[in-house]
Amino acid sequence: MNIYFLVEGRSTEKKLYTAWLTYLIPEFKRVDFYDQVNHNNYFLISGNGYPSILNEAIPNAIDKIQEVSKYNYSGSRICAAHLNLC
């Protein structure tokens, strides 16, 4: 499974999510670029706050997830539910 995380803030959320994920799912490894995912990887990117996350980051994330076709939609739903986007 691969997961694409889009977080709102510029720095705090990235640090926090990385720490949580290392503890909660240690078998998942973070990649630096969205197209580097293979198996049990996650990509984490900032939406640079509001309104940028709505106007740019969400549409870009959707495009990248569809482009790579390696992200699991169950994981994407988890992320979207956490961000209250569903």
A tleap script that builds the chain and sets N, CA, C and O, in Angstrom:
source leaprc.protein.ff14SB
mol = sequence {
  NMET ASN ILE TYR PHE LEU VAL GLU GLY ARG
  SER THR GLU LYS LYS LEU TYR THR ALA TRP
  LEU THR TYR LEU ILE PRO GLU PHE LYS ARG
  VAL ASP PHE TYR ASP GLN VAL ASN HIE ASN
  ASN TYR PHE LEU ILE SER GLY ASN GLY TYR
  PRO SER ILE LEU ASN GLU ALA ILE PRO ASN
  ALA ILE ASP LYS ILE GLN GLU VAL SER LYS
  TYR ASN TYR SER GLY SER ARG ILE CYS ALA
  ALA HIE LEU ASN LEU CCYS
}
set mol.1.N position { 0.842 -1.174 0.000 }
set mol.1.CA position { 0.000 0.000 0.000 }
set mol.1.C position { 0.889 1.239 0.000 }
set mol.1.O position { 1.925 1.274 0.665 }
set mol.2.N position { 0.482 2.229 -0.734 }
set mol.2.CA position { 1.150 3.529 -0.764 }
set mol.2.C position { 0.125 4.607 -0.437 }
set mol.2.O position { -1.031 4.528 -0.851 }
set mol.3.N position { 0.562 5.608 0.309 }
set mol.3.CA position { -0.356 6.653 0.756 }
set mol.3.C position { 0.209 8.026 0.417 }
set mol.3.O position { 1.395 8.293 0.609 }
set mol.4.N position { -0.654 8.879 -0.086 }
set mol.4.CA position { -0.307 10.267 -0.403 }
set mol.4.C position { -0.940 11.145 0.668 }
set mol.4.O position { -2.165 11.219 0.770 }
set mol.5.N position { -0.108 11.811 1.466 }
set mol.5.CA position { -0.605 12.705 2.504 }
set mol.5.C position { -0.454 14.147 2.051 }
set mol.5.O position { 0.639 14.592 1.699 }
set mol.6.N position { -1.547 14.857 2.066 }
set mol.6.CA position { -1.543 16.292 1.818 }
set mol.6.C position { -1.961 16.956 3.121 }
set mol.6.O position { -3.090 16.789 3.581 }
set mol.7.N position { -1.036 17.712 3.713 }
set mol.7.CA position { -1.324 18.387 4.981 }
set mol.7.C position { -1.425 19.884 4.734 }
set mol.7.O position { -0.850 20.402 3.776 }
set mol.8.N position { -2.153 20.573 5.593 }
set mol.8.CA position { -2.408 21.996 5.353 }
set mol.8.C position { -1.190 22.879 5.592 }
set mol.8.O position { -0.814 23.669 4.726 }
set mol.9.N position { -0.579 22.751 6.750 }
set mol.9.CA position { 0.478 23.681 7.147 }
set mol.9.C position { 1.809 23.459 6.458 }
set mol.9.O position { 2.048 22.424 5.837 }
set mol.10.N position { 2.673 24.466 6.585 }
set mol.10.CA position { 3.962 24.433 5.897 }
set mol.10.C position { 5.008 23.574 6.581 }
set mol.10.O position { 5.809 22.929 5.904 }
set mol.11.N position { 5.020 23.549 7.920 }
set mol.11.CA position { 6.111 22.818 8.568 }
set mol.11.C position { 5.663 21.930 9.726 }
set mol.11.O position { 6.106 20.785 9.822 }
set mol.12.N position { 4.809 22.420 10.594 }
set mol.12.CA position { 4.451 21.661 11.792 }
set mol.12.C position { 3.805 20.330 11.447 }
set mol.12.O position { 4.199 19.296 11.987 }
set mol.13.N position { 2.822 20.336 10.559 }
set mol.13.CA position { 2.125 19.100 10.211 }
set mol.13.C position { 3.072 18.081 9.589 }
set mol.13.O position { 2.967 16.887 9.873 }
set mol.14.N position { 3.992 18.535 8.747 }
set mol.14.CA position { 4.942 17.607 8.129 }
set mol.14.C position { 5.794 16.919 9.189 }
set mol.14.O position { 6.031 15.714 9.112 }
set mol.15.N position { 6.249 17.670 10.164 }
set mol.15.CA position { 7.058 17.087 11.246 }
set mol.15.C position { 6.220 16.135 12.091 }
set mol.15.O position { 6.664 15.038 12.431 }
set mol.16.N position { 5.014 16.560 12.424 }
set mol.16.CA position { 4.144 15.762 13.279 }
set mol.16.C position { 3.735 14.459 12.596 }
set mol.16.O position { 3.844 13.389 13.196 }
set mol.17.N position { 3.270 14.534 11.359 }
set mol.17.CA position { 2.853 13.331 10.644 }
set mol.17.C position { 4.010 12.360 10.476 }
set mol.17.O position { 3.833 11.153 10.645 }
set mol.18.N position { 5.181 12.862 10.149 }
set mol.18.CA position { 6.344 11.991 9.991 }
set mol.18.C position { 6.634 11.250 11.293 }
set mol.18.O position { 6.901 10.049 11.274 }
set mol.19.N position { 6.585 11.946 12.408 }
set mol.19.CA position { 6.825 11.308 13.708 }
set mol.19.C position { 5.744 10.278 14.025 }
set mol.19.O position { 6.054 9.171 14.464 }
set mol.20.N position { 4.477 10.635 13.807 }
set mol.20.CA position { 3.385 9.699 14.072 }
set mol.20.C position { 3.506 8.446 13.214 }
set mol.20.O position { 3.396 7.326 13.712 }
set mol.21.N position { 3.731 8.647 11.929 }
set mol.21.CA position { 3.773 7.510 11.013 }
set mol.21.C position { 4.940 6.582 11.309 }
set mol.21.O position { 4.816 5.366 11.163 }
set mol.22.N position { 6.054 7.131 11.715 }
set mol.22.CA position { 7.202 6.308 12.089 }
set mol.22.C position { 6.838 5.400 13.262 }
set mol.22.O position { 7.297 4.261 13.337 }
set mol.23.N position { 6.031 5.897 14.155 }
set mol.23.CA position { 5.601 5.128 15.321 }
set mol.23.C position { 4.440 4.185 14.986 }
set mol.23.O position { 4.459 3.020 15.382 }
set mol.24.N position { 3.436 4.679 14.264 }
set mol.24.CA position { 2.219 3.905 14.009 }
set mol.24.C position { 2.381 2.834 12.945 }
set mol.24.O position { 1.868 1.725 13.095 }
set mol.25.N position { 3.083 3.154 11.881 }
set mol.25.CA position { 3.288 2.186 10.795 }
set mol.25.C position { 4.764 2.194 10.381 }
set mol.25.O position { 5.116 2.721 9.325 }
set mol.26.N position { 5.612 1.612 11.214 }
set mol.26.CA position { 7.052 1.666 10.957 }
set mol.26.C position { 7.477 0.960 9.676 }
set mol.26.O position { 8.568 1.211 9.163 }
set mol.27.N position { 6.629 0.080 9.156 }
set mol.27.CA position { 6.976 -0.614 7.911 }
set mol.27.C position { 6.840 0.291 6.685 }
set mol.27.O position { 7.311 -0.061 5.603 }
set mol.28.N position { 6.205 1.443 6.843 }
set mol.28.CA position { 6.079 2.398 5.743 }
set mol.28.C position { 7.279 3.335 5.748 }
set mol.28.O position { 7.709 3.811 6.799 }
set mol.29.N position { 7.803 3.587 4.577 }
set mol.29.CA position { 8.950 4.486 4.442 }
set mol.29.C position { 8.548 5.695 3.608 }
set mol.29.O position { 7.862 5.573 2.593 }
set mol.30.N position { 8.982 6.840 4.052 }
set mol.30.CA position { 8.686 8.091 3.342 }
set mol.30.C position { 9.584 8.219 2.115 }
set mol.30.O position { 10.764 7.872 2.154 }
set mol.31.N position { 9.004 8.725 1.026 }
set mol.31.CA position { 9.773 9.025 -0.180 }
set mol.31.C position { 9.790 10.532 -0.379 }
set mol.31.O position { 8.909 11.243 0.103 }
set mol.32.N position { 10.792 11.006 -1.089 }
set mol.32.CA position { 10.949 12.448 -1.295 }
set mol.32.C position { 10.106 12.995 -2.442 }
set mol.32.O position { 9.761 14.177 -2.455 }
set mol.33.N position { 9.778 12.138 -3.399 }
set mol.33.CA position { 9.024 12.568 -4.572 }
set mol.33.C position { 7.827 11.650 -4.773 }
set mol.33.O position { 7.928 10.442 -4.557 }
set mol.34.N position { 6.698 12.212 -5.182 }
set mol.34.CA position { 5.452 11.461 -5.290 }
set mol.34.C position { 5.537 10.256 -6.211 }
set mol.34.O position { 4.811 9.282 -6.015 }
set mol.35.N position { 6.408 10.302 -7.210 }
set mol.35.CA position { 6.496 9.199 -8.167 }
set mol.35.C position { 7.510 8.128 -7.761 }
set mol.35.O position { 7.774 7.212 -8.541 }
set mol.36.N position { 8.077 8.223 -6.568 }
set mol.36.CA position { 9.037 7.230 -6.080 }
set mol.36.C position { 8.385 6.089 -5.302 }
set mol.36.O position { 9.074 5.147 -4.910 }
set mol.37.N position { 7.090 6.150 -5.073 }
set mol.37.CA position { 6.443 5.101 -4.280 }
set mol.37.C position { 6.505 3.768 -5.006 }
set mol.37.O position { 6.438 3.699 -6.233 }
set mol.38.N position { 6.635 2.703 -4.206 }
set mol.38.CA position { 6.658 1.366 -4.764 }
set mol.38.C position { 5.791 0.440 -3.917 }
set mol.38.O position { 4.728 0.002 -4.358 }
set mol.39.N position { 6.246 0.142 -2.703 }
set mol.39.CA position { 5.498 -0.741 -1.814 }
set mol.39.C position { 5.700 -0.266 -0.378 }
set mol.39.O position { 6.827 -0.110 0.091 }
set mol.40.N position { 4.586 -0.041 0.304 }
set mol.40.CA position { 4.613 0.453 1.688 }
set mol.40.C position { 5.417 1.741 1.819 }
set mol.40.O position { 6.285 1.882 2.681 }
set mol.41.N position { 5.091 2.670 0.933 }
set mol.41.CA position { 5.702 3.993 0.979 }
set mol.41.C position { 4.618 5.034 1.193 }
set mol.41.O position { 3.434 4.788 0.962 }
set mol.42.N position { 5.055 6.199 1.638 }
set mol.42.CA position { 4.138 7.326 1.686 }
set mol.42.C position { 4.869 8.582 1.244 }
set mol.42.O position { 6.076 8.736 1.434 }
set mol.43.N position { 4.095 9.465 0.653 }
set mol.43.CA position { 4.583 10.774 0.237 }
set mol.43.C position { 3.799 11.793 1.032 }
set mol.43.O position { 2.577 11.693 1.146 }
set mol.44.N position { 4.493 12.772 1.583 }
set mol.44.CA position { 3.858 13.777 2.421 }
set mol.44.C position { 4.241 15.153 1.894 }
set mol.44.O position { 5.420 15.468 1.734 }
set mol.45.N position { 3.229 15.962 1.629 }
set mol.45.CA position { 3.473 17.291 1.070 }
set mol.45.C position { 2.571 18.313 1.754 }
set mol.45.O position { 1.466 17.996 2.196 }
set mol.46.N position { 3.057 19.520 1.828 }
set mol.46.CA position { 2.306 20.610 2.437 }
set mol.46.C position { 1.443 21.313 1.400 }
set mol.46.O position { 1.849 21.502 0.253 }
set mol.47.N position { 0.247 21.694 1.827 }
set mol.47.CA position { -0.625 22.500 0.988 }
set mol.47.C position { -0.362 23.986 1.143 }
set mol.47.O position { -1.031 24.807 0.516 }
set mol.48.N position { 0.611 24.336 1.976 }
set mol.48.CA position { 1.010 25.731 2.215 }
set mol.48.C position { -0.122 26.603 2.732 }
set mol.48.O position { -0.217 27.781 2.391 }
set mol.49.N position { -0.979 26.014 3.559 }
set mol.49.CA position { -2.021 26.788 4.219 }
set mol.49.C position { -3.227 27.080 3.341 }
set mol.49.O position { -3.305 26.685 2.178 }
set mol.50.N position { -4.158 27.790 3.955 }
set mol.50.CA position { -5.399 28.178 3.285 }
set mol.50.C position { -5.202 29.553 2.665 }
set mol.50.O position { -4.609 30.408 3.323 }
set mol.51.N position { -5.646 29.823 1.472 }
set mol.51.CA position { -6.488 29.040 0.576 }
set mol.51.C position { -5.712 28.196 -0.433 }
set mol.51.O position { -6.317 27.516 -1.262 }
set mol.52.N position { -4.388 28.233 -0.372 }
set mol.52.CA position { -3.573 27.494 -1.337 }
set mol.52.C position { -3.919 26.010 -1.389 }
set mol.52.O position { -3.918 25.407 -2.463 }
set mol.53.N position { -4.215 25.419 -0.232 }
set mol.53.CA position { -4.531 23.991 -0.221 }
set mol.53.C position { -5.778 23.706 -1.055 }
set mol.53.O position { -5.859 22.668 -1.711 }
set mol.54.N position { -6.744 24.615 -1.036 }
set mol.54.CA position { -7.975 24.407 -1.807 }
set mol.54.C position { -7.789 24.697 -3.286 }
set mol.54.O position { -8.243 23.934 -4.139 }
set mol.55.N position { -7.125 25.793 -3.585 }
set mol.55.CA position { -7.026 26.255 -4.969 }
set mol.55.C position { -5.957 25.548 -5.786 }
set mol.55.O position { -6.089 25.430 -7.004 }
set mol.56.N position { -4.902 25.076 -5.135 }
set mol.56.CA position { -3.786 24.480 -5.866 }
set mol.56.C position { -3.452 23.067 -5.411 }
set mol.56.O position { -3.353 22.159 -6.235 }
set mol.57.N position { -3.278 22.875 -4.119 }
set mol.57.CA position { -2.732 21.616 -3.614 }
set mol.57.C position { -3.659 20.423 -3.831 }
set mol.57.O position { -3.198 19.358 -4.241 }
set mol.58.N position { -4.939 20.576 -3.568 }
set mol.58.CA position { -5.857 19.446 -3.741 }
set mol.58.C position { -5.955 19.039 -5.208 }
set mol.58.O position { -5.823 17.852 -5.508 }
set mol.59.N position { -6.183 19.976 -6.141 }
set mol.59.CA position { -6.203 19.563 -7.550 }
set mol.59.C position { -4.881 18.931 -8.005 }
set mol.59.O position { -4.893 17.959 -8.760 }
set mol.60.N position { -3.748 19.473 -7.555 }
set mol.60.CA position { -2.449 18.897 -7.920 }
set mol.60.C position { -2.283 17.496 -7.349 }
set mol.60.O position { -1.769 16.606 -8.026 }
set mol.61.N position { -2.713 17.296 -6.114 }
set mol.61.CA position { -2.605 15.976 -5.487 }
set mol.61.C position { -3.434 14.948 -6.248 }
set mol.61.O position { -2.975 13.830 -6.485 }
set mol.62.N position { -4.637 15.315 -6.625 }
set mol.62.CA position { -5.496 14.401 -7.388 }
set mol.62.C position { -4.826 14.032 -8.704 }
set mol.62.O position { -4.795 12.859 -9.076 }
set mol.63.N position { -4.290 15.019 -9.411 }
set mol.63.CA position { -3.600 14.757 -10.680 }
set mol.63.C position { -2.418 13.816 -10.494 }
set mol.63.O position { -2.236 12.890 -11.284 }
set mol.64.N position { -1.618 14.040 -9.465 }
set mol.64.CA position { -0.424 13.223 -9.233 }
set mol.64.C position { -0.788 11.801 -8.827 }
set mol.64.O position { -0.145 10.849 -9.269 }
set mol.65.N position { -1.804 11.648 -7.997 }
set mol.65.CA position { -2.255 10.308 -7.600 }
set mol.65.C position { -2.714 9.532 -8.829 }
set mol.65.O position { -2.384 8.356 -8.981 }
set mol.66.N position { -3.469 10.183 -9.702 }
set mol.66.CA position { -3.945 9.519 -10.914 }
set mol.66.C position { -2.809 9.253 -11.895 }
set mol.66.O position { -2.802 8.221 -12.565 }
set mol.67.N position { -1.865 10.157 -11.984 }
set mol.67.CA position { -0.734 10.014 -12.901 }
set mol.67.C position { 0.113 8.789 -12.568 }
set mol.67.O position { 0.478 8.025 -13.461 }
set mol.68.N position { 0.421 8.603 -11.309 }
set mol.68.CA position { 1.330 7.532 -10.895 }
set mol.68.C position { 0.635 6.174 -10.844 }
set mol.68.O position { 1.256 5.156 -11.149 }
set mol.69.N position { -0.613 6.140 -10.472 }
set mol.69.CA position { -1.401 4.900 -10.369 }
set mol.69.C position { -0.787 3.872 -9.429 }
set mol.69.O position { -0.976 2.671 -9.618 }
set mol.70.N position { -0.061 4.325 -8.428 }
set mol.70.CA position { 0.511 3.411 -7.439 }
set mol.70.C position { -0.031 3.682 -6.040 }
set mol.70.O position { 0.351 3.013 -5.080 }
set mol.71.N position { -0.914 4.657 -5.931 }
set mol.71.CA position { -1.487 4.978 -4.628 }
set mol.71.C position { -2.780 4.209 -4.453 }
set mol.71.O position { -3.571 4.085 -5.389 }
set mol.72.N position { -2.992 3.691 -3.253 }
set mol.72.CA position { -4.187 2.930 -2.958 }
set mol.72.C position { -5.290 3.886 -2.532 }
set mol.72.O position { -5.097 4.729 -1.656 }
set mol.73.N position { -6.440 3.743 -3.162 }
set mol.73.CA position { -7.529 4.659 -2.853 }
set mol.73.C position { -8.052 4.473 -1.444 }
set mol.73.O position { -8.598 5.406 -0.857 }
set mol.74.N position { -7.889 3.266 -0.888 }
set mol.74.CA position { -8.293 3.101 0.511 }
set mol.74.C position { -7.449 4.013 1.397 }
set mol.74.O position { -7.963 4.629 2.331 }
set mol.75.N position { -6.162 4.098 1.103 }
set mol.75.CA position { -5.288 5.011 1.833 }
set mol.75.C position { -5.655 6.453 1.566 }
set mol.75.O position { -5.629 7.282 2.475 }
set mol.76.N position { -5.997 6.758 0.327 }
set mol.76.CA position { -6.389 8.120 -0.014 }
set mol.76.C position { -7.661 8.511 0.721 }
set mol.76.O position { -7.809 9.653 1.158 }
set mol.77.N position { -8.573 7.564 0.856 }
set mol.77.CA position { -9.796 7.851 1.603 }
set mol.77.C position { -9.492 8.119 3.070 }
set mol.77.O position { -10.104 8.984 3.696 }
set mol.78.N position { -8.542 7.368 3.607 }
set mol.78.CA position { -8.149 7.605 4.998 }
set mol.78.C position { -7.645 9.033 5.142 }
set mol.78.O position { -8.033 9.747 6.067 }
set mol.79.N position { -6.782 9.444 4.227 }
set mol.79.CA position { -6.221 10.797 4.286 }
set mol.79.C position { -7.320 11.833 4.113 }
set mol.79.O position { -7.387 12.804 4.867 }
set mol.80.N position { -8.178 11.629 3.126 }
set mol.80.CA position { -9.237 12.594 2.862 }
set mol.80.C position { -10.185 12.698 4.049 }
set mol.80.O position { -10.639 13.789 4.394 }
set mol.81.N position { -10.482 11.567 4.669 }
set mol.81.CA position { -11.368 11.595 5.830 }
set mol.81.C position { -10.716 12.368 6.967 }
set mol.81.O position { -11.384 13.126 7.670 }
set mol.82.N position { -9.425 12.181 7.147 }
set mol.82.CA position { -8.718 12.895 8.209 }
set mol.82.C position { -8.734 14.401 7.950 }
set mol.82.O position { -8.837 15.198 8.882 }
set mol.83.N position { -8.633 14.776 6.693 }
set mol.83.CA position { -8.624 16.194 6.345 }
set mol.83.C position { -10.034 16.751 6.178 }
set mol.83.O position { -10.210 17.916 5.820 }
set mol.84.N position { -11.040 15.912 6.438 }
set mol.84.CA position { -12.442 16.309 6.307 }
set mol.84.C position { -12.775 16.766 4.895 }
set mol.84.O position { -13.463 17.769 4.700 }
set mol.85.N position { -12.279 16.020 3.916 }
set mol.85.CA position { -12.545 16.371 2.528 }
set mol.85.C position { -13.608 15.492 1.903 }
set mol.85.O position { -14.068 15.784 0.799 }
set mol.86.N position { -14.012 14.427 2.572 }
set mol.86.CA position { -14.986 13.505 1.988 }
set mol.86.C position { -16.372 14.119 1.990 }
set mol.86.O position { -17.327 13.489 1.535 }
savepdb mol mol.pdb
quit
